[in-house]
Amino acid sequence: VMSEDDLPYQVKITPSGELKTIGRYDFNNQLKSTMIAHPKLDPVSKELLALSYDVVQKPYLKYFKFSPDGEKSPDVEIPLDGPTMMHDFAITQNYVVIPDQQVVFKLPEMIRGGSPVIYDEDKMSRFGPLKRDARTGEDIIWVECPDTFCFHLWNAWEEPESDEVVVIGSCMTPPDSIFNECDENLKSVLTEIRLNL
């Protein structure tokens, strides 16, 4: 069971078919931070790829993976100027694709009685393909995608003939409608996003 503001939780199914919570799962004391709600299991390599984000201090974002036998890689810090709402990401054969979009955390808003999650219209949305075996976040390739907010990403692949990474996601308008009161109805559109490397 996943919640991006905590460690994963381990559950088991009892003989009667009920779910029983075992507790937080830290991969044998290897995971020292939160883990994103949607880690990705590679069906071929059997690696588990994940992100961890922090809303208070740098590094605001880290990427890591677990080998099939559960050994955690070192954290790769992804350089971000501020904390971003990052609920999901995508993987391809060679890349993790990291969204850095316009829905961000502004904790002082909470003190004024508002939501700490806001839409920053002055920020440029972008996606960052990063090699899955990268040792530093400085190697990320940021591709700008104006006015794009995908809460969930459904698939991704590489198209080498055009040097593109293709991402399929649900683009939401207005972007912060699930975090703030909004008179406008939520619209979610399955969208193809092509990132030219």
VENHUKA-V850567 format. One record per residue. N is the residue number from 1. SS is DSSP state (2 for helix, 1 for strand, 0 for the rest). PHI is phi as a letter, one per 20 degrees, with the letter a starting at -180 (* if undefined). PSI is psi as a letter, one per 30 degrees, with the letter a starting at -180 (999 if undefined). Layout:
((N/SS/PHI/PSI) (N/SS/PHI/PSI))
This chain:
((1/0/*/k) (2/0/d/k) (3/0/b/k) (4/0/f/f) (5/0/d/g) (6/0/b/l) (7/0/f/l) (8/1/f/l) (9/1/d/k) (10/1/e/k) (11/1/c/l) (12/1/c/l) (13/1/e/k) (14/0/f/l) (15/0/g/f) (16/0/e/f) (17/0/n/g) (18/0/e/l) (19/1/e/k) (20/1/c/k) (21/1/f/k) (22/1/e/e) (23/1/q/a) (24/1/f/k) (25/1/c/j) (26/0/d/g) (27/0/l/h) (28/0/l/h) (29/0/m/g) (30/0/e/f) (31/0/e/j) (32/0/d/g) (33/0/c/l) (34/0/f/l) (35/0/c/k) (36/0/g/l) (37/0/f/f) (38/0/c/i) (39/0/f/l) (40/1/d/k) (41/1/d/j) (42/0/f/k) (43/0/f/f) (44/0/e/e) (45/0/f/f) (46/0/m/g) (47/0/f/k) (48/1/d/j) (49/1/d/k) (50/1/b/l) (51/1/c/l) (52/1/c/k) (53/1/c/l) (54/0/c/k) (55/0/e/f) (56/0/d/e) (57/0/c/l) (58/0/f/k) (59/0/f/k) (60/0/f/f) (61/1/b/k) (62/1/c/k) (63/1/d/k) (64/1/b/l) (65/1/b/l) (66/1/d/k) (67/0/f/l) (68/0/g/f) (69/0/e/g) (70/0/n/g) (71/0/e/k) (72/1/e/k) (73/0/f/l) (74/0/f/l) (75/0/f/k) (76/1/d/j) (77/1/f/k) (78/0/e/k) (79/0/f/j) (80/0/c/k) (81/0/f/f) (82/0/b/l) (83/0/f/k) (84/1/d/k) (85/0/f/j) (86/0/c/i) (87/0/e/f) (88/0/b/l) (89/0/b/a) (90/1/c/l) (91/1/c/l) (92/0/c/a) (93/0/f/e) (94/0/d/f) (95/1/c/l) (96/1/d/k) (97/1/d/j) (98/1/d/k) (99/1/e/k) (100/1/c/j) (101/0/d/a) (102/0/e/f) (103/1/e/j) (104/1/c/l) (105/1/e/k) (106/0/c/i) (107/0/g/e) (108/2/g/f) (109/2/f/e) (110/2/f/e) (111/2/f/e) (112/0/e/g) (113/0/n/g) (114/0/e/a) (115/0/e/k) (116/0/f/f) (117/1/d/j) (118/1/c/l) (119/1/e/k) (120/0/d/j) (121/0/f/f) (122/0/e/f) (123/0/e/k) (124/0/e/k) (125/0/f/k) (126/1/b/l) (127/1/c/k) (128/1/c/j) (129/1/f/k) (130/1/c/k) (131/1/g/k) (132/0/f/f) (133/0/d/g) (134/0/g/k) (135/0/d/f) (136/0/b/k) (137/2/f/f) (138/2/f/f) (139/2/e/g) (140/0/f/k) (141/1/d/j) (142/1/e/k) (143/1/d/k) (144/1/f/k) (145/0/c/i) (146/0/g/k) (147/0/l/h) (148/0/c/k) (149/0/c/j) (150/1/d/j) (151/1/f/e) (152/1/c/k) (153/1/d/k) (154/1/d/f) (155/1/a/l) (156/1/b/l) (157/1/b/l) (158/1/d/k) (159/1/c/i) (160/2/g/e) (161/2/f/f) (162/2/d/g) (163/0/l/h) (164/1/c/k) (165/1/d/k) (166/1/d/k) (167/1/c/k) (168/1/d/k) (169/1/b/l) (170/1/e/j) (171/1/e/k) (172/1/d/k) (173/1/c/k) (174/0/f/k) (175/0/f/e) (176/0/d/g) (177/0/f/f) (178/0/e/f) (179/0/d/f) (180/0/c/l) (181/0/f/k) (182/0/b/k) (183/0/f/f) (184/0/f/k) (185/0/f/k) (186/0/f/k) (187/1/c/k) (188/1/c/k) (189/1/c/k) (190/1/f/k) (191/1/c/k) (192/1/e/k) (193/1/d/k) (194/1/d/j) (195/1/d/j) (196/1/e/j) (197/0/f/999))
